[in-house]
């Protein structure tokens, strides 16, 4: 199977800590700063103790950029709303393996049938083994290094050390599936994340609160890449 891992660490700008009153401008700001994707944290106040926005908001800002929209659904019923998020223009949709198991496989299948990337996320306390039954349908595994629900939380270094490299090894060392990290992504944690062979770092407050977003994007990427390069196959090194 060909190596599909990106040659550098990708940065997904999470808009959770942006100025939501000027969301289109904030998305364009992240694009201008060199972010590779826009990460959209959708929360329902039930699966997690916070409420953010839904597919109508995503639809309304889809035309603000051509960057991929990477939706992270922290909602109890992803299967009920999959079609709406697809129609809103999401290029990838990841939801939590901890939801009702009856929804997981049908939702992943619907995302893939629409030609988009399908992913599952695991909370810090959920073992990677929870993904085993769905391995054949996964394009993305999102490892949470904070408890989902709020931005700006402290990075759980122990979870990163325990899960990131095992996630890469479990999926496919050659990169047939993408490993993302969400939670505490910033310059201080970038090396630890890169050491785990991670493909995508979700960064929110670290970018939107930075004095120079472009410089911050490049610094986080460079720090992660310095460690990640050691995990790439010899042909990529």
Secondary structure as GFF3:
##gff-version 3
##sequence-region A 1 237
A	DSSP	beta_strand	10	14	.	.	.	ID=ss1
A	DSSP	three_ten_helix	15	17	.	.	.	ID=ss2
A	DSSP	three_ten_helix	20	22	.	.	.	ID=ss3
A	DSSP	alpha_helix	23	32	.	.	.	ID=ss4
A	DSSP	beta_strand	37	43	.	.	.	ID=ss5
A	DSSP	alpha_helix	55	61	.	.	.	ID=ss6
A	DSSP	three_ten_helix	62	64	.	.	.	ID=ss7
A	DSSP	beta_strand	68	74	.	.	.	ID=ss8
A	DSSP	alpha_helix	78	87	.	.	.	ID=ss9
A	DSSP	beta_strand	92	96	.	.	.	ID=ss10
A	DSSP	alpha_helix	101	113	.	.	.	ID=ss11
A	DSSP	beta_strand	117	122	.	.	.	ID=ss12
A	DSSP	three_ten_helix	128	137	.	.	.	ID=ss13
A	DSSP	beta_strand	140	144	.	.	.	ID=ss14
A	DSSP	alpha_helix	157	171	.	.	.	ID=ss15
A	DSSP	beta_strand	178	182	.	.	.	ID=ss16
A	DSSP	alpha_helix	190	195	.	.	.	ID=ss17
A	DSSP	beta_strand	200	203	.	.	.	ID=ss18
A	DSSP	alpha_helix	205	208	.	.	.	ID=ss19
A	DSSP	alpha_helix	213	228	.	.	.	ID=ss20
A	DSSP	three_ten_helix	229	231	.	.	.	ID=ss21
###
